[in-house]
Amino acid sequence: MTKYTSLTMAAVLATSVVAATAVPASASGAGSSTDHRLDGVWRTDGYSSVLRITGGTFELYDTTAISCIRDTTDDGDGSVSTFTPGADPNHALWHIDANVNARKLIRLPSLPPACTTPTPATPIETFDVFWRTFAENYPFFAQRGIDWNQVYATYRPQVTASTTNAQLRDIFAAMITPLHDAHVGLVADGTPVFSPKPGTQVPDGDLDARALALVQHADLSTATSALQTWCQGRVAFTTLPGGVGYLRVSDFTGFTSDDTSAANAAAFSAALDAVFTPDRTAGPNRLHGLVLDLRINGGGDDPLGLMLASRLTGHTFFAYAKQTRDDPTDPDRFTVPQPFLVHPSTTPHYTGPLSILAGGSTFSAGEAATQALLNRSPRPALVGDNTQGVFSDILDRQLPNGWMFGLPDEEYLTLSGRTYDIAGIPPDVKVPTFTPEQFADGTDPAFQVALQSLGRR
């Protein structure tokens, strides 16, 4: 696996032209213009996709060495794509507004022949496409101790032309459950298959409500202001004695009923404006400390995590870099890393001591935001448990029989070139969070440690 030292990563930073902010674009399924220089067929560098662009709209195809399937998983999902021509007419960039990175496009002379012929939807072909998609894109088999070729040898003989849907679903579940990867999932005939890290709790409405009730009972009884909420309850803030703020973010999505990236960004920006007022950031009532609670955070859009980080700094700093597996036969080959910086917001922002609460129910974009903020100065204190350990955007895929599945294919790199995948981000101070015992006795020791850590920053 390619690793990057601080020196080489700094060189990548210096030469990168990719911005961390989202590019404005038009409706889902369309590019930002009808620039006919973009018309044609393109292959992505990584992501195993082919696009056919015509007059600003595009068709997306999922490919493997044995298949090409028209992908309808993104149709109407609210995401917006922008395509930017390169100086070389055979290269372009594809940006999806829910992601921070741009995908490099390489022109093809025509649509691959496999894309013009439907892939048979038999159990055997469906199995082969499922197995091969992981073989060509999943980066973490070695780290998770899984021999994917042995998985093929074990389960492929169990599939025949007469295998039922229920049997095939059970076979797929047996293949992916041992990965214990919360970014791996399958929806087969409406039945989800999902296997997060053992010993962790998946964020959902019930856990979120129980956690908030515990925080209000154990931690906020002395709050000097009522707990305010925004973004359909996913963002909450109050102040505590001593000029300490408490900010809770339980998702980086679902902030509006539309639940599009643009609408969520506008709602989140308005919420942060209400939290980080001029009085709280520079006035006589300015905050002297802030506890950021990400312990129950199901993830969402990384640009919103960077938006939050921009309200918590007065200096530009490195957030993370992303690279994507791009060789179907070599799991150690990746695209050139794209780095992302956090720039101070032009609106009022907080620059004082910060403690972050995180744990096993901090997923995906919640983890990326945490990873970014670790490079902030003054550095925050991270209190709680290891995060879930899943950072990549999910590569959504469709099988020949119509089932949907997803898997990761990216790594989020620190400045030294390491990742926190699988193990998760370790806390500075380890304190169990939201255990059954704590719910039973109404205590939240991690919160108290976070408060104490503010005085040491």
Secondary structure by P-SEA (a helix, b strand, c coil): cccccaaaaaaaaaaccccccccccccccccccccccccbbbbccccbbbbbbccccbbbbbbcccccccccccccccbbbbbbbccccccbbbbbccccbbbbbbbbccccccccccccccaaaaaaaaaaaaaaccccccccccaaaaaaacccccccccccaaaaaaaaaaacccccccccccccccbbbbbcccccccccaaaaaaaaaaaaacccccccccccccccccbbbbccccbbbbbbbcccccccccccaaaaaaaaaaaaaaaaccccccccccccbbbbbccccccccaaaaaaaaaacccbbbbcbbbbcccccccccccccbbbbbbccccccccccbbbbbbcccccaaaaaaaaaacccccbbbbcccccccccccccccccccccccccccbbbbcccccccccccccccbbbbcccaaaaaacccaaaaaaaaacccc
